[in-house]
Amino acid sequence: MNHKIYTTILLGILFVSACKERPSDKIKERNLIAQSETKSVNNLEVLQKSSLEFDRLIHDFGTIEEGQKVETTFYITNIGDTDLQILDAEGSCGCTVPEFPNTPIAPGKKDSIIVSFDSTGFTGNQQKTITLYTNTANGQERVRIKATVQAD
């Protein structure tokens, strides 16, 4: 009986001494890294804010047939004092695909976002949102498209 107790204690000591890192140390390290990255991003954002203006916020395709693919262009003007960067763009649904410029837009210059909508599988009134992730004060800018889709 004593042999089992001594063996259990010995294994416990070996297990504890084999773990050189404590889980709490790993969590603290990850938190410090995350805080450092957040501060870097926040400082960058403060230094490089820009502003933009759209030619319009909503485009109405009107009435289209189900299965029809339509496309429109939204024009953007950089009205800020620093380069406008569009980091990413996404539609609210897989049927809506934005194409955006990959290069910064200089102050006072214009560029465009092309938005495609595939109405396959949709009928009735449709409204989709396109979100742009930018270096503006909001960090996100949105435009919308809408259409009335008629079944074949």
Kinemage of the C-alpha trace (Angstrom):
@kinemage 1
@onewidth
@group {chain A} dominant
@subgroup {mainchain}
@vectorlist {calphas} color= white
{ca met a 1} P 0.000 0.000 0.000
{ca asn a 2} L 2.795 2.416 0.928
{ca his a 3} L 4.512 1.531 -2.327
{ca lys a 4} L 1.469 2.763 -4.319
{ca ile a 5} L 1.330 6.015 -2.363
{ca tyr a 6} L 5.055 6.704 -2.856
{ca thr a 7} L 4.787 5.900 -6.570
{ca thr a 8} L 1.819 8.251 -6.974
{ca ile a 9} L 3.625 11.064 -5.131
{ca leu a 10} L 6.794 10.513 -7.190
{ca leu a 11} L 4.852 10.614 -10.474
{ca gly a 12} L 3.086 13.777 -9.348
{ca ile a 13} L 6.390 15.487 -8.546
{ca leu a 14} L 7.844 14.431 -11.914
{ca phe a 15} L 4.775 15.694 -13.736
{ca val a 16} L 4.848 19.089 -12.020
{ca ser a 17} L 8.590 19.529 -12.461
{ca ala a 18} L 8.395 18.473 -16.138
{ca cys a 19} L 6.060 21.388 -16.899
{ca lys a 20} L 8.402 24.348 -17.048
{ca glu a 21} L 5.717 26.686 -18.330
{ca arg a 22} L 2.556 27.409 -16.438
{ca pro a 23} L -0.664 27.833 -18.438
{ca ser a 24} L -1.222 31.223 -16.813
{ca asp a 25} L 2.136 32.408 -18.182
{ca lys a 26} L 1.051 31.498 -21.705
{ca ile a 27} L -2.219 33.401 -21.308
{ca lys a 28} L -0.396 36.463 -19.989
{ca glu a 29} L 2.043 36.309 -22.918
{ca arg a 30} L -0.788 36.072 -25.475
{ca asn a 31} L -2.583 39.020 -23.844
{ca leu a 32} L 0.566 41.152 -23.942
{ca ile a 33} L 1.074 40.381 -27.628
{ca ala a 34} L -2.568 41.182 -28.396
{ca gln a 35} L -2.353 44.478 -26.482
{ca ser a 36} L 0.828 45.407 -28.327
{ca glu a 37} L -0.752 44.673 -31.709
{ca thr a 38} L -3.891 46.628 -30.791
{ca lys a 39} L -1.860 49.656 -29.729
{ca ser a 40} L 0.116 49.536 -32.987
{ca val a 41} L -3.058 49.361 -35.078
{ca asn a 42} L -4.737 52.131 -33.064
{ca asn a 43} L -1.715 54.415 -33.416
{ca leu a 44} L -1.616 53.743 -37.159
{ca glu a 45} L -5.315 54.483 -37.479
{ca val a 46} L -4.978 57.772 -35.605
{ca leu a 47} L -2.206 58.922 -37.911
{ca gln a 48} L -3.788 57.853 -41.197
{ca lys a 49} L -7.495 58.700 -41.080
{ca ser a 50} L -9.064 59.707 -44.355
{ca ser a 51} L -12.560 60.569 -45.580
{ca leu a 52} L -14.561 59.515 -48.584
{ca glu a 53} L -17.643 60.539 -50.455
{ca phe a 54} L -19.783 58.282 -52.670
{ca asp a 55} L -21.575 59.478 -55.800
{ca arg a 56} L -24.649 57.739 -54.301
{ca leu a 57} L -25.352 55.348 -51.419
{ca ile a 58} L -28.077 53.223 -53.067
{ca his a 59} L -28.428 51.814 -56.563
{ca asp a 60} L -31.792 50.473 -57.705
{ca phe a 61} L -31.615 47.984 -60.585
{ca gly a 62} L -35.395 48.218 -60.929
{ca thr a 63} L -37.183 45.081 -62.121
{ca ile a 64} L -35.001 42.231 -63.382
{ca glu a 65} L -35.629 38.592 -64.294
{ca glu a 66} L -34.662 35.799 -61.870
{ca gly a 67} L -31.281 34.431 -62.941
{ca gln a 68} L -30.152 37.723 -64.463
{ca lys a 69} L -26.709 39.044 -63.498
{ca val a 70} L -26.473 42.817 -63.198
{ca glu a 71} L -23.681 45.204 -62.335
{ca thr a 72} L -23.249 48.813 -61.253
{ca thr a 73} L -20.377 51.126 -60.412
{ca phe a 74} L -20.170 53.307 -57.308
{ca tyr a 75} L -17.693 56.185 -57.586
{ca ile a 76} L -15.650 57.232 -54.566
{ca thr a 77} L -13.845 60.513 -54.003
{ca asn a 78} L -11.150 60.828 -51.353
{ca ile a 79} L -12.101 64.045 -49.542
{ca gly a 80} L -9.510 63.504 -46.789
{ca asp a 81} L -5.981 64.828 -46.368
{ca thr a 82} L -4.274 61.444 -46.566
{ca asp a 83} L -4.457 58.437 -48.884
{ca leu a 84} L -7.720 56.511 -48.698
{ca gln a 85} L -7.191 52.772 -48.371
{ca ile a 86} L -9.877 50.207 -48.992
{ca leu a 87} L -8.588 47.174 -47.160
{ca asp a 88} L -11.442 44.833 -48.031
{ca ala a 89} L -15.006 44.795 -49.313
{ca glu a 90} L -17.757 42.230 -48.909
{ca gly a 91} L -21.365 41.762 -49.874
{ca ser a 92} L -24.036 40.806 -47.363
{ca cys a 93} L -24.656 37.664 -49.412
{ca gly a 94} L -22.635 35.479 -51.787
{ca cys a 95} L -24.818 36.740 -54.638
{ca thr a 96} L -23.310 40.223 -54.297
{ca val a 97} L -19.659 40.618 -55.240
{ca pro a 98} L -17.724 43.901 -54.969
{ca glu a 99} L -14.510 44.660 -56.866
{ca phe a 100} L -12.481 47.415 -55.230
{ca pro a 101} L -9.171 49.198 -55.917
{ca asn a 102} L -6.140 47.577 -54.307
{ca thr a 103} L -4.064 50.746 -54.390
{ca pro a 104} L -4.517 53.819 -52.171
{ca ile a 105} L -6.635 56.674 -53.513
{ca ala a 106} L -4.790 59.992 -53.190
{ca pro a 107} L -6.524 63.029 -51.645
{ca gly a 108} L -8.870 64.659 -54.147
{ca lys a 109} L -8.785 61.665 -56.524
{ca lys a 110} L -11.621 59.348 -57.569
{ca asp a 111} L -11.888 55.598 -58.042
{ca ser a 112} L -14.677 53.069 -58.276
{ca ile a 113} L -16.245 50.004 -56.740
{ca ile a 114} L -17.923 47.614 -59.169
{ca val a 115} L -20.769 45.612 -57.626
{ca ser a 116} L -22.232 42.518 -59.297
{ca phe a 117} L -25.516 40.924 -58.276
{ca asp a 118} L -26.578 37.423 -59.384
{ca ser a 119} L -30.338 37.076 -58.941
{ca thr a 120} L -30.349 33.287 -59.417
{ca gly a 121} L -32.597 31.764 -56.762
{ca phe a 122} L -34.095 35.076 -55.649
{ca thr a 123} L -37.553 36.537 -56.255
{ca gly a 124} L -39.361 39.589 -54.992
{ca asn a 125} L -37.812 42.691 -53.466
{ca gln a 126} L -34.109 42.247 -52.801
{ca gln a 127} L -31.787 44.560 -50.928
{ca lys a 128} L -28.079 43.843 -50.380
{ca thr a 129} L -25.387 45.755 -48.508
{ca ile a 130} L -21.758 46.158 -49.518
{ca thr a 131} L -19.372 46.931 -46.660
{ca leu a 132} L -16.017 48.559 -47.354
{ca tyr a 133} L -13.306 48.252 -44.701
{ca thr a 134} L -11.308 51.477 -44.876
{ca asn a 135} L -8.970 53.800 -43.019
{ca thr a 136} L -11.805 56.296 -42.441
{ca ala a 137} L -12.944 57.403 -38.997
{ca asn a 138} L -15.735 54.795 -39.030
{ca gly a 139} L -13.491 52.042 -40.359
{ca gln a 140} L -16.452 50.781 -42.391
{ca glu a 141} L -18.474 52.442 -45.117
{ca arg a 142} L -21.603 50.984 -46.722
{ca val a 143} L -23.521 51.215 -49.963
{ca arg a 144} L -26.629 49.274 -50.972
{ca ile a 145} L -28.185 47.778 -54.049
{ca lys a 146} L -31.772 46.791 -54.538
{ca ala a 147} L -33.893 45.142 -57.187
{ca thr a 148} L -37.279 43.584 -57.749
{ca val a 149} L -36.678 40.087 -59.099
{ca gln a 150} L -39.434 38.501 -61.199
{ca ala a 151} L -39.703 34.728 -61.526
{ca asp a 152} L -39.413 33.293 -65.041
